[in-house]
Amino acid sequence: MSYIDGFVLAVPEANKQAFIDHATTADQVFMELGATRVLECWGDDVPDGKQTDFRRAVQAKDDEVVVFSWIEWPDKATRDAAMQKFPELMNSDPRMSPESNPMPFDGVRLIYGGFAPIVILEK
C-alpha cells in the first residue's frame, strides 16, 4: 500500500518563483529515490479558522502564503529506505544542499509527517 509524506509551510509571496525553482530541483531527488508523485500546492483559498487553521499552524505572516505538499511513495519500505539516504544527500547532492539550493522559506515552521492511507477513491 502507498505511503504519503505531507508538508505544510509558509512561503513569502515574493519568493513564489524561488520556491518553485527550489522544489522542482529538490523534488527530482525524491523521484529518483522511488517516489511515485510529488505535489507542491500554492495556497489559493486558505481561510482563517475560528480556533485553528493552516496559517496559524505554520505561523504564517501577512506576506506569506501557505504551501501544502506531499510525496507519494509506493510503500512505507521505499519511503523509509529513501529517508535513510536523506542525511547523506544533504551533504553530497547539490540539489539538496542548503548552500546550492537554499530554502526560500523558514524551515523551522515547516510541519511534516508520514501517513498511511486508509481510504483511497480514484476515478
Backbone hydrogen bonds, N-H to C=O, Kabsch-Sander energy under -0.5 kcal/mol:
donor,donor_aa,acceptor,acceptor_aa,energy
3,Y,73,W,-1.8
4,I,115,F,-2.7
5,D,71,I,-2.3
6,G,4,I,-0.5
6,G,113,G,-2.9
7,F,69,S,-2.7
8,V,111,I,-2.3
9,L,67,V,-2.2
11,V,65,V,-2.8
13,E,63,D,-3.1
15,N,12,P,-2.4
16,K,13,E,-1.5
19,F,15,N,-2.9
20,I,16,K,-2.5
21,D,17,Q,-2.7
22,H,18,A,-2.6
23,A,19,F,-3.2
24,T,20,I,-2.7
25,T,21,D,-1.9
26,A,22,H,-2.9
27,D,23,A,-3.1
28,Q,24,T,-0.6
28,Q,25,T,-0.5
29,V,25,T,-0.5
29,V,26,A,-1.2
30,F,26,A,-0.9
31,M,27,D,-1.9
32,E,28,Q,-2.3
33,L,29,V,-1.7
34,G,31,M,-1.4
35,A,30,F,-2.6
36,T,72,E,-2.8
37,R,72,E,-1.3
39,L,70,W,-2.6
41,C,68,F,-1.8
42,W,40,E,-0.5
43,G,66,V,-2.0
57,A,53,D,-2.1
58,V,54,F,-1.5
59,Q,56,R,-1.0
60,A,55,R,-2.9
64,E,61,K,-2.1
65,V,11,V,-3.1
67,V,9,L,-3.2
68,F,41,C,-2.3
69,S,7,F,-2.5
69,S,67,V,-0.5
70,W,39,L,-2.1
71,I,5,D,-2.5
72,E,37,R,-3.3
73,W,3,Y,-3.0
79,R,75,D,-1.7
80,D,76,K,-3.1
81,A,77,A,-2.2
82,A,78,T,-2.2
83,M,79,R,-2.6
84,Q,80,D,-1.6
85,K,81,A,-1.0
85,K,82,A,-0.6
86,F,82,A,-0.9
89,L,85,K,-2.1
90,M,86,F,-2.0
91,N,87,P,-0.8
91,N,88,E,-0.8
92,S,88,E,-1.9
93,D,89,L,-2.5
96,M,93,D,-2.1
97,S,93,D,-0.9
101,N,97,S,-2.9
106,D,10,A,-0.6
107,G,105,F,-1.0
109,R,106,D,-1.4
110,L,107,G,-1.1
111,I,8,V,-2.9
113,G,6,G,-1.7
115,F,4,I,-3.4
